[in-house]
Amino acid sequence: MPQRYDNYPRNAIVTGADSGIGKACAVALAEAGFDIGITWYEDSDGARRTAEEVRSAGRRCAVAELDLTRLPGAASVVDELADELGGLGVLVNNAGTGAASPFVDTTFEQWREVLSVDLDGPFLCGQRAARRMRDAGTGGRIVNITSVHEHAPKVGSAAYCAAKGGLGLLTKVMAQELAVHGITVNSVAPGEISTPMTGQEDTDPFTEDRPGIPVGRPGDAREIAAVVALLASPAAAYVTGASWIVDGGMMLMGPQGAARLESTAWRET
């Protein structure tokens, strides 16, 4: 008979949680009753502020630096944080980077940095988490933050799109293989979200007009975090191998959006 896996440790690790989507996920999971491990890169003050919000929600928070260009060794942070928390039930692979460069001008160094952070990192961190969850025998949740560019290309983002597309398919293979251990694996694919990565760290998305997006505005990082919190919960035990597009309807606009373009500016990086 299939086994129930709803007693996994209420401990979650969120990579890249010093700002933006990662910070929102850490806080949302804390509010859902998880103790949190967070990683940061470059912004130690941001990590400190995230930790303060987690603790204000009444949960414990462990903090560690993570540089995903220093692999494979850097992925050991998953085990270090899990040991400090006393177990691991949820991993959110959020840390990421990007590069804006035409395909023909993208250097191998740029290519490798983006692939290392956006694909190699989640692969290695996911392995570490899955092994711990499997060996504990209590199941768990892995959520990979991808992008709408898991599914659709963008001019000037060859490395980013390749990494996110690869992570999307890796998510499905992980879901197939890990389901027998009670571990679900899903991706969340944000559209335009008001975060530091999009140059909108302090922007209220409801003050921004986006005619090409059906809901008419960018998203808020907390709207991504709400989906992540659902997928991290015991209630989502029957959801695995799915890509949750959270984009205000942006991906629906392909043919209609193309028909409304009045210039070739889209070809520019």
N, C-alpha and C positions, 0 to 999 in steps of 0.2 A: 504493500500500500504506500502511496505517496506520503511523505512526511510533512508536517506543518513546520514552517520556518518563520515564526513571528516573534521569537525571543532573542533576536540578535542584540548585541550590546548597544545601548543608546549613546554611542560615541561616534562622532563623525569628524572626518578630516576634510577640509576644504583648501585646495591649493590656490595660491594667488588671491588671498582673502584680505589684502591690505586696502582694497578699494573696489568700487564698481560692483559687478555681478558677484564676485567672490565674497565681498563683504556682506552684501545683501543675503547671500545664501547662508553664511555663517550665522547671522543674526536670526534669520527665519528658522533655521534648524535648532538654534538655542531656544527660541520661543516655543518650538514643538517638543522640547524636552530632551534635547541631546546635549551632552558635553561636547566641546568642540576643540579640535586641533586645527590651527591655521598656519599657512606658510606665507612668506612674503619675499619679495625680491626688490631691492633698492629702497623701498618706502617703509622703513622701520616704524616711523611715526604713525603711518596709516595702519600698520598691524597693531600697534598699541591701542589706537582708537577702536579698532574692531574688537579687540580683546575686552576693552572696557564695556562695550555694548553687550557682548556675550555675557559677561559677568553681571551686568545690570539686569539681565534676564534671569539671573539666579543659577547660571550654569558655570561649570569649570571651563577654563580655556588654557590650552597649551600652545606655545608659539615657537616657530622655528623658521630659519632662513632656508630658502630653496632656490638654487640656480640650476635650471634645467638645461643649461649648455654644458654642465659638468656631469655628464652621464657616462657610465651607468651608476656611479657611486652616489650621486645626489639623491637617487630614489630611496635610499635607506632612511630618509626622513619619515617615510610612512611608518616604518617599524618603530622608529624612535618616538614619534608622537603617539602611536598606538600603545606602546609600553607605558608611556607617561599617563595616558588616559585609563589604562587598565583593560584594553580590548578595542576592537574596531567593528562597527556595524555598517558604516556608510563611508564611502569615498566619493567626493565630488572633484573630478579632474577639471579645474577651471583655469589654471594658470596658462597664459597664452601670449603670443606676440604676433606681429604682422610686418609686412614690408610692402611699400608701394614702389613698384619698378616694372617697366615693361618686360615681358618675357625675355626678349633678346638681350636686354641689358642687365638682367638679374645675375649677380655673381654667384659662383658656387658657395662662397662663404655666406652670402645672404640666404641662399636656398637651404644650406645645412643648418643655419641658426633657427630658421622658422620651423623646419622639419623636426629638429631636435626638441624644441620647446613644445610645439603643438601636436606632435605625433609620437616621437620617441618617449617623451616624458609621460604622457598618459599610459602608454604601453607598459613602461617599467613600473610606474606607480600602481597601475591597475594589477599587474602581476603580484606585487608585494601584498596589496590588499586582498586579492582573491585567495592567495595561499593562506593568509591568516584566517580568513573567513571559512575556507574549506577545512582547515585543520581544526578550527574551533567547533565545527559541526553545527553552528547555529544560524547559518545563512547570512544574508546581508544585501546591501544595495550599492551599486556603482553607477554613478551618473557622470557622463562625459559631456562637457559643454563644448558644442561645436559652433555652428553658425548657419545662417541660411545658405552660406557658401559651402556647406556640406552637400548641398543639392544643386546650387546654381553658380555659374562662373562670375567673375568680376574682372574687368580689365585692370591690369597692373597688379594683380594678386595671384600670380601663378603658384608661388610657394604656399601661400596661405590656403588657397583653394585645394591644392593637392593634399596638404596636411589635414584639413578639415574633412575632405572627402574620404581620405584614408581612415581617419578616426571614426567616421560614420560606419564604414564597413567593418572595421575592427570591432566596434560596439556590437554588431550583429553576431560576429563569430564568438565573441566573449559570451554573449547571451545564450547562444546554442550550447556551448561547452559547460558553462557554469550553472545552468538551471538545475541540473541534477543535485547540486550542492545547496540549493535554496538561495542562490545568489542571482538577483536580477540585474541586468545591465541595460541602460537606456541612454540615449543622447537627448540633449535639449539644444535646439538650434535657434538662437536669438536672431532677430532682425536688427534694425537700428535701435540701439539702446543708449540712453543718456548716461554715459560713463566717461572716465578720463580717456579711455582708448579712442573714443569718438570725439574728443575735445569738448565734452559737455558735462564735465564733472559736477558743476553746480547748477545745471539747467533744469528747470521744471519742464518736463516734456509736454505738459498741457499748454505751455506758452509758445510752442513751436508748431508751425504749419507745415504739413507734409502732404501736398495734394495727391502724390502718387501712391500713398498708403491708404487703404480703405478706411481705417479708423482715424486718419488725418493727422497723426502725430507720431513722434518717436515713442519708444517704450521706456518704462522705468525699471531699474535693476530689480526692484522688489517684485515686479510682475514675473520676472524670470525665476526669482527665488521661490515664489509661491508654487510654481510647477515642480521645481527641484524638491521642495519639501513634501509635496504629494508623492513623488516617485520614491522618496526615501522612507516613506511610511509603511507600516505593515499593511495598510489598506491597498497598496499597489502591488501586492504579491503576484497578481496574474498579468502584470504588464512587464514585458521584457522584449528586448530587441527592437524597440520602437524609437523613432526620431520625432520628438515633440517640437514642432515648428512654432515659435512664439514670436510673431512678426507683425501683428496688427493687420494681417491680410496681404502683406507685401508680395508674397510668392504667388498670389492669385492673379497678379496684374500683368503677367507676361505678354500675351498678345495685345491686350488693351493698352498696356503701358507703352509698348513699342509703337503702336499705331498713333500715339499722341506725341511722340518725339518730333521736335521741329528743327533739330540740328544734329550734327555728328559729334557734339561735345562728349558724348558718352565714350568715344574712342580714346579719350585722353586719360592718362593715369591720374 
